[in-house]
Amino acid sequence: MFLSMNVYCTDDFSRHKNTFQTPATAKVVGTMKEIPNSNPPCIFLMYFCNIQINKKNGYYQIFHVVIVVGTRHALSLQRKQNTFIMTQVLGLTFNSFQENMYLVYDDTGECVIFDPGCNSTEEQNTLVEVIESKELKPVRLINTHCHLDHVFGNHFVAKTYGLELEIHEGEVPVLEAVPRVCKMYGIPMMHQSPEAGRFIEVGETIEFGASKLEVLFTPGHSPASLSFYCAEAGFVIAGDVLFMQSIGRTDLPGGDMATLLRSIREQIFPLGDDVKVFPGHGPMTTVGYEKLNNPFLTS
């Protein structure tokens, strides 16, 4: 049995190297314990983190989530009733703002669609193709916040999959302003977003399949932005709150720098240094990396 591993583990986020196959045991950049023969064979992709795999009661537990740079694809395994439930994050980048939308799903096939930014027929088709290729069943449509680049695809997703839009109530004015903002930017919008069918409460749990996401209130970039934390998998869908070595802009209506910095320090940083941050723009990062390297947060 062979373990096939592509390693994207760098300290400058640019070097991609060490693609190889090795039987049973792998030694790569980072820290890894011996991996016994697996059935079926496992494929792991590692980026900016270590992997530790321990055997316990005949099952394997992964303590550090696996990351892929190019597709922002995170894998984690949860032990649940003697079976593995894999929670995954798959990112797609759409529209002229290069906005990251995310599919969060697990082995049940159910998925949550976050911030669909698809604003062309080609982008819509890409989203459908990915969902079909993964054999996923979208069960929830959620906006972290309602700036135009994050809601372009709301109508398409809601209509295609029969979903109601879920947002924080404080984002309603932002959502209602989108048609006017599109005209200001000179950007055509294929379809106006539907109104929210449900308002998300701070502190509630978003459930789908066998997975759970904790709702965090992280305003500052927008008046009522939400982040979604998966404790089991160690990641957070952060919208435009925190980026790699940057933060969300605060000069738009409802934005406030002091509020945003407080949201990051009080809601995101306490999650832990190893927690992966999936932002609304740019590459994945980690809480620990931003504590050390983000110029807005290191002073």
N, C-alpha and C positions, 0 to 999 in steps of 0.2 A: 504494500500500500504506500503510495506516495502522497506527500503533502505539497501542493503547488502553492507557491507564495510569491506575490508581487510586492516588493517593499518600496514604499514611498515615505521614507523616514529621514527627514532632513532638518537641519537647524536654520536654513535660510529659505526654506519653502520653494527652492528652485531645482535642486538636484534630484532627479528620478533615476534610481539605480537598483541593482541587485535583483534581477528577475531570475529565478532559478527553481529547480525541483530538487527535493531531498527526501530520502526515506525517513519517516517517523520523527526524526529530530531536526530542528532548524536552529541555526545560530545566525542572527542577523543584527543589523544596527538596532540598538535598544536592548531590552532585557527579556529573555524568553526562557522558560523552563522546558524540559524535555516533553515532547508531545507523543504519547503512545499512538500506535496504529489506530486509525479511526475508520469506522464504517457507518455511513458512507464517507468517502474522503471529504475533507474540509478545504475550502479556499478562504484564506484570510488576506486582507489587504491592510497594511499598517502605515499610519502617517502621524508623525509628531506625538507619539505616545508609545509606551511600553505595553507589551501583552504578557499577562501572567495567566497560565492555565494550570489549574490543580485538579487532580482526580479525587472525587469525594463520593463515596457510596456508589461507585460505578458510573457516576455522571461527571461531566466536565462543567466547570464554572469559569466563565471569563470575567475578569474583574476590570479590565481596561478595554474600552470599546474600540473596534477597528474602524479606521477612517480611510477613505480614498479621496485624494485631492480633487481630481478632475470632475467627478460627479457628485462630490459631497455626499457620499454614500456611507452611512454608519450602520454597523451591525452590532447587535448585542444579544446575548443568550440569557434567558431567564429560566430557572428551574421551576417548573410548575406541575405538580402532581405527576412526578416522575417522567415528564416529557420536557422537551425544549420548546420554548416560545421565543421566537426571534423577532425583536422589535427593530425596525429598519427605518432609516431616513434617506429618501432619495430626492435630490434637488434638481430642478430644471430652471434655466435662466432664460427669461423672456423679455420682450418689448425693448423699446429704445432706451429705457432706463437701466437695462441689464438687471432686472429684479429677479431675485431667487424665490421661486415657489417651491413648496415641499410636499411630498407624499410621505406620510408616516404610517407604517403598516406593520403587521406581524404575520405569523404563520397561518392565522385563520383566513387571511386574504382581505379582511376588512381594513379600510384605510381612511385617514383624514386628509383632506386637501386643504393646505394652508396657502393663502394669498395667491390665488391663480392669476398670473399676470399676462396670460396669453391674449394677444390683441391682434391676431391675424389668423386667417384660415390655416395657414401652415403651422403656426404655433398651436392652435387648437388640435390639429391632426396629430402633432407630435405628442401632446398630452394624452390623447386617446390611445395612441399606439403604445405608449409606455404602460399605461394602465392595463391594456389588454395583454401585452406581452408578459406582464407580471401576474396576470389573472387576478387582478385586484377588484374589490367591490367597494367603491367609495360610499361611505355612510355618513360623513359629516363634511361641511364646508365652513371654514373658519377664516376670518381675517384677523391678523394680529393688530392691524390698524387699517384705516380706510383711505389712505392717500391713493391717488389715481393709479399709480403703477402697480399697486397691490390688489386692485379690484377689477382690472380690465376684464378678467375672465369669469367674474362671478356669475353673470347671466348665462354664459355657455355651460359652466359646470352645473349650476342649479337646474337648468333645463335638461341637460344631457343625462344627469344621474338622479334627477328628482329630489334634490336636496334643498333645504332651507338654509339661508345664510345666518351664521351665528357671529355676533360681534359684542363688544361692550357697548352699553347704551350711550356712554359718553362720546362714542365715535359717530353717532348719527349725524350731527352737523357736518362732519368731515365727509361722510359718504354722500350727503345731499349736495355738497358743493362740487363734487367731481365733474359733472357736465360743464359747469362754468369754468373750472380750472382747466379742463381739456381745451376749451376755446381759447383761454389765455395763452396756453402753451402751443396752440396750433396743432394739436394732436387729435386726429379722429379716433373716436371710440366706437367699436363695432356695435355694442349694445350697452345701454345703461344698466347698472347693477340693480338687482331687485332690492327691495327693502329687507331689513333684517326680519327673520322669522322667529328669532329667539335671541334674548340677551344673555350673555355669559356673566356670571357672578364671580367676583374675586374670591379665590379660595376654594372654588368648586373643583371637581375632578372631571376631566374629559375622559370618557370611557369608550373604547371600541375594541372589538375582538377580545383578546386577553390582556390588553394594554391599558395603562392609565397615565394621564398627563395632569400635572398640577398647574392650576391657573395662577399666574403671578401678575400683579398690577405694576406696570412699568411705564408710567407716563413721562412726558418731557419732550420727546420727539413729536408726539401728537398728544391730544388731551387725555386719551384713555387707552393707550397702547397696552396690549397684553403679551406676556411671554408664557411659554408652555414647557414645563419641566418634566422630564421622564427620569424619576429617581432610579428605577431599575436599570435603565440603559446608560444613565449618566450624560444626558444631553439636554439642551434647551433650545427651542425654536424662539428666537429673540426678536424677530421683525427688524426694525431699523433702530433698535436701542443701542446695540454694541456691535462694532465691526472690528476687523483685524486692524489694530493700531489706529482706530478712529472711533467716532461715535456718530449717532444720528444728528442731522441738522436741527436747529432749534429756532430758525427764523421764520417758520411757517405758522399760520394761525393755530394757536393752542400749544405752541412749543415754548419750552422754558429750559435754559441751560442748567440752572440749579436743580430743578426738578429731575431732569434727565440724569445728572450725575448722582443724585440721591437714589434714584431707581436702580442704577447699576451697582452702587456700593451696598445698598440695603437689600436688594432682591436677587441680583445676579451673583455678586462676589461670594456671598455666604453659601452658595451651592457647592463650592469646592473647586480647588485648582484644576482637577482632572476633568471637570465637566466640559463637554464639547459645546460650543456656541455656534448655532447655525443662523447666520444673519440674513437680512433681506437683500444685501448686496455684497459681492466679494466672497472670498474664500472662508471656509470654516476656520475657527480659532478655538482657543481654550480660555477658561477663566484665568488660569495661572499665567498664561502667556500675556494676556492683556494687563494683568496686575504689574508685570515687570516691564512691558514694552509700549503700552499705550500712552502717548504723551499727554492725553487729556486726564489720565487717571493716576499717573505716577508721581505727581507733585504733592 
